[in-house]
Amino acid sequence: MTGSPYSYFPEINGLLVKLRKLSLDDAKDISQLVTHNVSKSLWKVSFPYTLEDALNFIDSSHKDFTSLKGLNFAIE
């Protein structure tokens, strides 16, 4: 079986948080949230973490979902 078994990315709405698909609009926030302290705690995350790094991560996340390799959520 190829591709995602879902016709859409799952979304979870809780009382305090919402989990949703990452969008290109999230790139600026992601690049600003990955500080030196955050990057040194994560495997293969460089610092400084640029807008291009964030866009690549979002693109990779979408590809991982489609190929059933992973599921990354944005947290609101």
MOPAC internal coordinates of N, CA, C and O (Angstrom, degrees):
PM7 1SCF
backbone

  N    0.0000 0     0.00 0     0.00 0    0    0    0
  C    1.4513 1     0.00 0     0.00 0    1    0    0
  C    1.5257 1   108.88 1     0.00 0    2    1    0
  O    1.2310 1   120.20 1   -49.04 1    3    2    1
  N    1.2871 1   117.23 1   130.96 1    3    2    1
  C    1.4505 1   120.88 1   179.12 1    5    3    2
  C    1.5088 1   109.76 1  -115.27 1    6    5    3
  O    1.2310 1   121.48 1   -25.92 1    7    6    5
  N    1.3189 1   114.78 1   154.08 1    7    6    5
  C    1.4525 1   119.95 1   179.76 1    9    7    6
  C    1.5110 1   112.29 1    77.64 1   10    9    7
  O    1.2310 1   121.44 1    -7.76 1   11   10    9
  N    1.2944 1   114.84 1   172.24 1   11   10    9
  C    1.4561 1   121.31 1  -177.39 1   13   11   10
  C    1.5298 1   111.44 1   -74.99 1   14   13   11
  O    1.2310 1   120.33 1   -38.82 1   15   14   13
  N    1.3521 1   116.98 1   141.18 1   15   14   13
  C    1.4558 1   119.46 1   175.30 1   17   15   14
  C    1.5327 1   111.37 1   -74.96 1   18   17   15
  O    1.2310 1   120.71 1   171.26 1   19   18   17
  N    1.3302 1   116.24 1    -8.74 1   19   18   17
  C    1.4654 1   121.12 1  -179.69 1   21   19   18
  C    1.5227 1   109.54 1   -95.61 1   22   21   19
  O    1.2310 1   120.36 1   -38.76 1   23   22   21
  N    1.3003 1   116.91 1   141.24 1   23   22   21
  C    1.4584 1   120.02 1   174.76 1   25   23   22
  C    1.5270 1   110.23 1   -82.82 1   26   25   23
  O    1.2310 1   120.54 1   168.36 1   27   26   25
  N    1.3184 1   116.58 1   -11.64 1   27   26   25
  C    1.4600 1   122.13 1   177.86 1   29   27   26
  C    1.5168 1   108.91 1  -149.59 1   30   29   27
  O    1.2310 1   120.53 1   -19.99 1   31   30   29
  N    1.3116 1   116.59 1   160.01 1   31   30   29
  C    1.4533 1   122.04 1   178.09 1   33   31   30
  C    1.5330 1   108.51 1   -73.13 1   34   33   31
  O    1.2310 1   119.91 1   -48.33 1   35   34   33
  N    1.3268 1   117.79 1   131.67 1   35   34   33
  C    1.4676 1   119.22 1  -178.63 1   37   35   34
  C    1.5258 1   111.48 1   -65.90 1   38   37   35
  O    1.2310 1   120.69 1   -33.76 1   39   38   37
  N    1.3062 1   116.29 1   146.24 1   39   38   37
  C    1.4574 1   122.59 1   177.28 1   41   39   38
  C    1.5191 1   107.65 1  -127.89 1   42   41   39
  O    1.2310 1   120.83 1   -41.38 1   43   42   41
  N    1.3210 1   116.02 1   138.62 1   43   42   41
  C    1.4557 1   121.02 1  -179.18 1   45   43   42
  C    1.5233 1   108.09 1  -121.51 1   46   45   43
  O    1.2310 1   120.43 1   -57.63 1   47   46   45
  N    1.3037 1   116.79 1   122.37 1   47   46   45
  C    1.4622 1   122.04 1   179.37 1   49   47   46
  C    1.5262 1   109.07 1  -111.87 1   50   49   47
  O    1.2310 1   121.15 1   -69.37 1   51   50   49
  N    1.3182 1   115.41 1   110.63 1   51   50   49
  C    1.4531 1   120.68 1   177.00 1   53   51   50
  C    1.5157 1   110.83 1  -103.09 1   54   53   51
  O    1.2310 1   121.05 1     1.96 1   55   54   53
  N    1.3146 1   115.60 1  -178.04 1   55   54   53
  C    1.4571 1   119.37 1   178.56 1   57   55   54
  C    1.5249 1   112.11 1   -68.63 1   58   57   55
  O    1.2310 1   120.73 1   144.52 1   59   58   57
  N    1.3456 1   116.22 1   -35.48 1   59   58   57
  C    1.4558 1   119.55 1  -175.77 1   61   59   58
  C    1.5230 1   114.30 1  -111.62 1   62   61   59
  O    1.2310 1   119.96 1   157.48 1   63   62   61
  N    1.3090 1   117.69 1   -22.52 1   63   62   61
  C    1.4623 1   120.41 1  -178.79 1   65   63   62
  C    1.5207 1   110.94 1  -136.83 1   66   65   63
  O    1.2310 1   122.01 1   -20.31 1   67   66   65
  N    1.3193 1   113.76 1   159.69 1   67   66   65
  C    1.4596 1   121.88 1   174.69 1   69   67   66
  C    1.5266 1   106.43 1  -126.64 1   70   69   67
  O    1.2310 1   120.31 1   -47.70 1   71   70   69
  N    1.3306 1   117.02 1   132.30 1   71   70   69
  C    1.4545 1   122.52 1   175.06 1   73   71   70
  C    1.5186 1   107.02 1  -108.35 1   74   73   71
  O    1.2310 1   120.81 1   -52.26 1   75   74   73
  N    1.3382 1   116.05 1   127.74 1   75   74   73
  C    1.4535 1   120.58 1  -175.80 1   77   75   74
  C    1.5221 1   110.21 1  -146.17 1   78   77   75
  O    1.2310 1   121.37 1    -7.26 1   79   78   77
  N    1.3124 1   114.98 1   172.74 1   79   78   77
  C    1.4560 1   122.08 1   178.16 1   81   79   78
  C    1.5340 1   110.10 1   -66.14 1   82   81   79
  O    1.2310 1   120.67 1   -39.47 1   83   82   81
  N    1.3250 1   116.32 1   140.53 1   83   82   81
  C    1.4567 1   120.56 1   174.12 1   85   83   82
  C    1.5227 1   109.30 1   -67.45 1   86   85   83
  O    1.2310 1   120.51 1   -38.42 1   87   86   85
  N    1.3222 1   116.63 1   141.58 1   87   86   85
  C    1.4585 1   120.82 1   176.44 1   89   87   86
  C    1.5205 1   109.17 1  -123.29 1   90   89   87
  O    1.2310 1   120.92 1   -16.92 1   91   90   89
  N    1.3180 1   115.85 1   163.08 1   91   90   89
  C    1.4656 1   119.80 1   178.50 1   93   91   90
  C    1.5204 1   111.38 1   -59.91 1   94   93   91
  O    1.2310 1   120.25 1   153.56 1   95   94   93
  N    1.3246 1   117.12 1   -26.44 1   95   94   93
  C    1.4676 1   121.37 1   177.30 1   97   95   94
  C    1.5253 1   112.10 1   -65.35 1   98   97   95
  O    1.2310 1   119.65 1   162.11 1   99   98   97
  N    1.3312 1   118.27 1   -17.89 1   99   98   97
  C    1.4635 1   122.29 1   179.84 1  101   99   98
  C    1.5327 1   112.74 1   -81.94 1  102  101   99
  O    1.2310 1   119.88 1   167.01 1  103  102  101
  N    1.3181 1   117.83 1   -12.99 1  103  102  101
  C    1.4623 1   121.47 1  -172.02 1  105  103  102
  C    1.5287 1   113.27 1   -57.68 1  106  105  103
  O    1.2310 1   119.94 1   134.94 1  107  106  105
  N    1.3071 1   117.72 1   -45.06 1  107  106  105
  C    1.4694 1   120.65 1  -178.67 1  109  107  106
  C    1.5310 1   110.51 1   -61.55 1  110  109  107
  O    1.2310 1   120.36 1   133.35 1  111  110  109
  N    1.3265 1   116.92 1   -46.65 1  111  110  109
  C    1.4666 1   120.50 1   179.50 1  113  111  110
  C    1.5298 1   111.12 1   -62.56 1  114  113  111
  O    1.2310 1   120.37 1   136.50 1  115  114  113
  N    1.3272 1   116.89 1   -43.50 1  115  114  113
  C    1.4667 1   120.27 1  -179.92 1  117  115  114
  C    1.5233 1   109.95 1   -60.52 1  118  117  115
  O    1.2310 1   120.32 1   132.81 1  119  118  117
  N    1.3261 1   116.99 1   -47.19 1  119  118  117
  C    1.4683 1   119.82 1  -177.98 1  121  119  118
  C    1.5271 1   111.51 1   -62.53 1  122  121  119
  O    1.2310 1   119.69 1   147.78 1  123  122  121
  N    1.3184 1   118.20 1   -32.22 1  123  122  121
  C    1.4621 1   121.52 1   178.82 1  125  123  122
  C    1.5257 1   112.50 1   -79.33 1  126  125  123
  O    1.2310 1   120.20 1   151.79 1  127  126  125
  N    1.3221 1   117.22 1   -28.21 1  127  126  125
  C    1.4662 1   120.73 1  -178.65 1  129  127  126
  C    1.5275 1   113.42 1   -79.50 1  130  129  127
  O    1.2310 1   120.34 1   158.58 1  131  130  129
  N    1.3331 1   116.96 1   -21.42 1  131  130  129
  C    1.4615 1   119.84 1  -179.97 1  133  131  130
  C    1.5323 1   108.21 1   -84.90 1  134  133  131
  O    1.2310 1   121.37 1   -91.88 1  135  134  133
  N    1.3223 1   114.99 1    88.12 1  135  134  133
  C    1.4610 1   122.07 1   177.74 1  137  135  134
  C    1.5276 1   109.36 1   -84.34 1  138  137  135
  O    1.2310 1   120.90 1    -3.92 1  139  138  137
  N    1.3213 1   115.87 1   176.08 1  139  138  137
  C    1.4646 1   120.00 1   177.73 1  141  139  138
  C    1.5277 1   110.65 1   -58.63 1  142  141  139
  O    1.2310 1   120.12 1   135.62 1  143  142  141
  N    1.3257 1   117.37 1   -44.38 1  143  142  141
  C    1.4710 1   120.42 1  -179.94 1  145  143  142
  C    1.5205 1   112.01 1   -63.11 1  146  145  143
  O    1.2310 1   120.08 1   143.44 1  147  146  145
  N    1.3030 1   117.46 1   -36.56 1  147  146  145
  C    1.4673 1   120.98 1   177.93 1  149  147  146
  C    1.5213 1   109.75 1   -69.93 1  150  149  147
  O    1.2310 1   120.24 1   133.02 1  151  150  149
  N    1.3241 1   117.14 1   -46.98 1  151  150  149
  C    1.4655 1   120.58 1  -175.51 1  153  151  150
  C    1.5198 1   112.46 1   -63.31 1  154  153  151
  O    1.2310 1   119.79 1   145.09 1  155  154  153
  N    1.3230 1   118.01 1   -34.91 1  155  154  153
  C    1.4689 1   118.91 1  -179.23 1  157  155  154
  C    1.5319 1   112.26 1   -73.75 1  158  157  155
  O    1.2310 1   120.51 1   167.28 1  159  158  157
  N    1.3260 1   116.63 1   -12.72 1  159  158  157
  C    1.4618 1   120.83 1   177.52 1  161  159  158
  C    1.5255 1   112.64 1   -93.83 1  162  161  159
  O    1.2310 1   120.35 1   174.22 1  163  162  161
  N    1.3324 1   116.93 1    -5.78 1  163  162  161
  C    1.4565 1   121.73 1  -176.90 1  165  163  162
  C    1.5180 1   110.33 1  -114.70 1  166  165  163
  O    1.2310 1   121.10 1   -35.94 1  167  166  165
  N    1.3119 1   115.51 1   144.06 1  167  166  165
  C    1.4512 1   121.99 1  -179.48 1  169  167  166
  C    1.5226 1   109.67 1   -77.15 1  170  169  167
  O    1.2310 1   120.29 1   -50.29 1  171  170  169
  N    1.3006 1   117.04 1   129.71 1  171  170  169
  C    1.4728 1   123.71 1   176.74 1  173  171  170
  C    1.5244 1   114.18 1    61.03 1  174  173  171
  O    1.2310 1   120.00 1  -144.84 1  175  174  173
  N    1.3122 1   117.61 1    35.16 1  175  174  173
  C    1.4608 1   120.62 1   174.68 1  177  175  174
  C    1.5234 1   107.40 1  -116.72 1  178  177  175
  O    1.2310 1   121.35 1   -62.25 1  179  178  177
  N    1.3202 1   115.02 1   117.75 1  179  178  177
  C    1.4570 1   120.35 1  -176.01 1  181  179  178
  C    1.5229 1   111.52 1   -82.27 1  182  181  179
  O    1.2310 1   121.89 1   -16.07 1  183  182  181
  N    1.3101 1   113.99 1   163.93 1  183  182  181
  C    1.4639 1   120.54 1   171.80 1  185  183  182
  C    1.5162 1   107.13 1  -135.90 1  186  185  183
  O    1.2310 1   118.20 1   -47.21 1  187  186  185
  N    1.3033 1   121.04 1   132.79 1  187  186  185
  C    1.4605 1   124.56 1     2.61 1  189  187  186
  C    1.5190 1   111.42 1   -71.96 1  190  189  187
  O    1.2310 1   121.31 1   -32.28 1  191  190  189
  N    1.3135 1   115.10 1   147.72 1  191  190  189
  C    1.4614 1   123.20 1   178.96 1  193  191  190
  C    1.5187 1   106.55 1   -95.22 1  194  193  191
  O    1.2310 1   120.82 1   -68.71 1  195  194  193
  N    1.3046 1   116.03 1   111.29 1  195  194  193
  C    1.4617 1   121.58 1  -172.01 1  197  195  194
  C    1.5266 1   112.65 1   -88.44 1  198  197  195
  O    1.2310 1   121.54 1    -9.67 1  199  198  197
  N    1.3142 1   114.66 1   170.33 1  199  198  197
  C    1.4603 1   120.87 1   174.93 1  201  199  198
  C    1.5267 1   109.35 1   -60.71 1  202  201  199
  O    1.2310 1   120.05 1   141.11 1  203  202  201
  N    1.3167 1   117.51 1   -38.89 1  203  202  201
  C    1.4720 1   120.97 1   177.71 1  205  203  202
  C    1.5276 1   110.94 1   -63.09 1  206  205  203
  O    1.2310 1   120.02 1   140.22 1  207  206  205
  N    1.3433 1   117.56 1   -39.78 1  207  206  205
  C    1.4674 1   120.98 1   176.20 1  209  207  206
  C    1.5259 1   110.36 1   -59.53 1  210  209  207
  O    1.2310 1   120.70 1   135.86 1  211  210  209
  N    1.3246 1   116.27 1   -44.14 1  211  210  209
  C    1.4687 1   120.80 1  -179.74 1  213  211  210
  C    1.5271 1   111.11 1   -64.97 1  214  213  211
  O    1.2310 1   120.18 1   137.70 1  215  214  213
  N    1.3119 1   117.27 1   -42.30 1  215  214  213
  C    1.4693 1   120.57 1   178.28 1  217  215  214
  C    1.5212 1   110.86 1   -63.47 1  218  217  215
  O    1.2310 1   120.31 1   140.24 1  219  218  217
  N    1.3281 1   117.01 1   -39.76 1  219  218  217
  C    1.4646 1   121.09 1   177.18 1  221  219  218
  C    1.5285 1   111.07 1   -64.30 1  222  221  219
  O    1.2310 1   120.39 1   139.79 1  223  222  221
  N    1.3375 1   116.86 1   -40.21 1  223  222  221
  C    1.4590 1   121.37 1   178.13 1  225  223  222
  C    1.5325 1   110.81 1   -62.94 1  226  225  223
  O    1.2310 1   120.51 1   135.79 1  227  226  225
  N    1.3198 1   116.64 1   -44.21 1  227  226  225
  C    1.4643 1   120.57 1   179.81 1  229  227  226
  C    1.5269 1   110.16 1   -63.49 1  230  229  227
  O    1.2310 1   120.35 1   135.33 1  231  230  229
  N    1.3139 1   116.94 1   -44.67 1  231  230  229
  C    1.4645 1   121.04 1   177.93 1  233  231  230
  C    1.5244 1   110.72 1   -60.92 1  234  233  231
  O    1.2310 1   120.62 1   135.51 1  235  234  233
  N    1.3185 1   116.43 1   -44.49 1  235  234  233
  C    1.4640 1   121.69 1   178.57 1  237  235  234
  C    1.5331 1   111.03 1   -62.73 1  238  237  235
  O    1.2310 1   120.51 1   141.01 1  239  238  237
  N    1.3174 1   116.63 1   -38.99 1  239  238  237
  C    1.4631 1   121.11 1   178.64 1  241  239  238
  C    1.5208 1   111.40 1   -62.71 1  242  241  239
  O    1.2310 1   120.53 1   139.02 1  243  242  241
  N    1.3290 1   116.59 1   -40.98 1  243  242  241
  C    1.4563 1   120.55 1   178.88 1  245  243  242
  C    1.5302 1   110.41 1   -65.96 1  246  245  243
  O    1.2310 1   120.49 1   138.23 1  247  246  245
  N    1.3302 1   116.66 1   -41.77 1  247  246  245
  C    1.4669 1   120.89 1   178.49 1  249  247  246
  C    1.5273 1   110.98 1   -65.65 1  250  249  247
  O    1.2310 1   120.20 1   139.62 1  251  250  249
  N    1.3311 1   117.22 1   -40.38 1  251  250  249
  C    1.4687 1   120.93 1   178.44 1  253  251  250
  C    1.5258 1   111.13 1   -61.55 1  254  253  251
  O    1.2310 1   120.06 1   139.87 1  255  254  253
  N    1.3231 1   117.50 1   -40.13 1  255  254  253
  C    1.4618 1   121.09 1   178.54 1  257  255  254
  C    1.5311 1   110.17 1   -63.83 1  258  257  255
  O    1.2310 1   120.69 1   132.82 1  259  258  257
  N    1.3220 1   116.29 1   -47.18 1  259  258  257
  C    1.4614 1   120.90 1  -178.14 1  261  259  258
  C    1.5257 1   111.87 1   -62.52 1  262  261  259
  O    1.2310 1   120.49 1   143.74 1  263  262  261
  N    1.3375 1   116.67 1   -36.26 1  263  262  261
  C    1.4675 1   120.51 1  -177.60 1  265  263  262
  C    1.5365 1   112.74 1   -94.33 1  266  265  263
  O    1.2310 1   120.29 1  -171.03 1  267  266  265
  N    1.3358 1   117.05 1     8.97 1  267  266  265
  C    1.4727 1   123.02 1   178.10 1  269  267  266
  C    1.5233 1   113.43 1    63.74 1  270  269  267
  O    1.2310 1   119.92 1  -150.59 1  271  270  269
  N    1.3241 1   117.76 1    29.41 1  271  270  269
  C    1.4677 1   122.04 1   179.31 1  273  271  270
  C    1.5206 1   112.79 1   -96.72 1  274  273  271
  O    1.2310 1   119.65 1   160.19 1  275  274  273
  N    1.3034 1   118.27 1   -19.81 1  275  274  273
  C    1.4539 1   119.06 1  -177.53 1  277  275  274
  C    1.5135 1   111.89 1  -174.84 1  278  277  275
  O    1.2310 1   121.88 1   -11.93 1  279  278  277
  N    1.3106 1   114.01 1   168.07 1  279  278  277
  C    1.4624 1   121.22 1  -179.02 1  281  279  278
  C    1.5193 1   107.28 1  -142.67 1  282  281  279
  O    1.2310 1   120.41 1   -69.32 1  283  282  281
  N    1.3172 1   116.83 1   110.68 1  283  282  281
  C    1.4626 1   122.30 1   179.22 1  285  283  282
  C    1.5178 1   108.89 1  -113.05 1  286  285  283
  O    1.2310 1   120.82 1   -50.40 1  287  286  285
  N    1.3089 1   116.04 1   129.60 1  287  286  285
  C    1.4501 1   122.00 1  -179.30 1  289  287  286
  C    1.5249 1   111.34 1  -108.12 1  290  289  287
  O    1.2310 1   121.16 1   -31.96 1  291  290  289
  N    1.3304 1   115.39 1   148.04 1  291  290  289
  C    1.4588 1   121.32 1   165.10 1  293  291  290
  C    1.5232 1   105.29 1   -86.10 1  294  293  291
  O    1.2310 1   120.48 1   -36.92 1  295  294  293
  N    1.3245 1   116.69 1   143.08 1  295  294  293
  C    1.4671 1   121.93 1   179.01 1  297  295  294
  C    1.5118 1   108.64 1  -111.30 1  298  297  295
  O    1.2310 1   120.82 1   -57.62 1  299  298  297
  N    1.3208 1   116.04 1   122.38 1  299  298  297
  C    1.4631 1   121.12 1   175.80 1  301  299  298
  C    1.5073 1   109.54 1  -109.31 1  302  301  299
  O    1.2310 1   120.10 1   180.00 1  303  302  301

